[in-house]
């Protein structure tokens, strides 16, 4: 579903370490290879300035490592002198300004405590706690206990005011709370902190300072994982491979020479040394470093910096993906629910996202018993819907805009005789929900008619859920739509007049007069009704006699039968 994203592309690859075998935490450098699944190619990233991290998605890029805290001697007081923090001031906790800073993190969730690391400078706009600003006070003890360096807030946009107790609590904990100007760029702060922290590491191996500057530049200018891997490989003079969580290769670098990997004497090659790449506290990949000898402390520092650069690149790509997804869904929602969009804007946005909205389309609405993600829905759409279909999630509701075709074709294969709505329901059920109801809207001759198709699908979905049907088409619900066009109070009056006594009887006595009457009006034969309801024929006769007694209806008179059938149908719609 995100195949149109300009930053990440999917591909199939065989994970081999520089052509010498599969890679993994415990895999040796051998001759075997294993085919892995879909990977994310992060090679053509964007610069930090091209990704605007909005309030709904602050990319939490963890750039610290607990093992670095003993190396860095940069303090909060010194960090505040950096150019990106110009205009920032200490709100509280001034006694803790000599806390050591070893990295930076961006707060994306209100329960950030479990995702931070010792020595981090935590940046936030306050958006994750804008509904309950008191969370800032509640989290301070945990942040201080975990050794966080400081909390830096950019509060003007999303917080009307900071909690009154924030100052006293921060002073008590000797935990610095900084206030940032609204113009402050988190990306610039992260880059500046990274630069000064890594400058403290010393010059091992030779020329490390230049290499660190180059890696920092790669991270800040959106360099790809291939470039990071090549830079590190040349520096360490070792094979370097960057892989994702499924061991699919994302970047690879060759050494300047052929270092001893343990295979020169004919023995099995050594296992690669593994370093995790983390984003927002979650591992997103690994850097694998070859060589029989364990990397030195200086080399490990460079590898960890490379992990940061790779994590920053991945975080930027994740932010770009999320931004792309939100913009995509926003436009689609506007298209199917809002007022008409002018033609130039429609054409521009369609080209931007790579959509083809020419020709006829239908909106399909599905109601699921469980929420489904966009990614899983997109996979199901590839299997069940025609090419160029657009799908997205609304929690437990799934929306699909599907091109209308005389002969549905799916990637060169005929879809078959099964109706597309049935295929779609089956595909969604396969994702795990216990129940799925699918409604098909009217045919839209162009994008301007999609809102009407969506409205008709919404009406059809309501009818389906009211009548207990799992799949409905709007064009097959003319009777129900006619009935729903009548004012509700008039419909209720009609139902009460025709079958009110039967409804009262069934409610009070727990009877089945309405069910029996509906079955009889459907088949017109008492014996068949008994067979369908799994009761004795005499039971059916008794119930029908009771219906006549309570309503005074002549069940053989056509007009009376029509009124009763309509009343029973209206009852399910109200």
Secondary structure, DSSP 8 states (H G I E B T S, - for coil): --TT-SS-EEE--EE-STTS----TT-BS-S--EE---EEE-SS---GGG----TT---------GGGTTT---BHHHHTTSGGGTT-EEEE-GGGTT-B--EEEE--STTGGGG--TTEEEEE-SGGGTT-TTHHHHHHHHHHHTT--EEEE--TTT-SS--THHHHHHHHHT-EEEE--TT--HHHHHHHHHHHHHGGG---STTHHHHHHHHHHHHHTT--HHHHHHHHHHHHTS-EEEEETT--EEEEE--SS----S-TTSS---B-EEEEEEETTEEEEEEEE--SS---HHHHHHHHHHHHHHHHHHHHHHHHHHHHHHHHHHHHHHHHHSS---HHHHHHHHHHHT----S-EEEEEEEESS---HHHHHHHHHHHS-TT-EEEEETTEEEEEEE--SS-EETTEE--SS-HHHHHHHHHHTTT-S-EEEEEEEEESSGGGHHHHHHHHHHHHHHHHHHT-SEEEGGG-HHHHHHHTS-HHHHHHHHHHHHHHHHHHHHHH---HHHHHHHHHHH--HHHHHHHHTS-HHHHHHHHHHHHHHH---TT-HHHHHHHHHHHHHHHH-
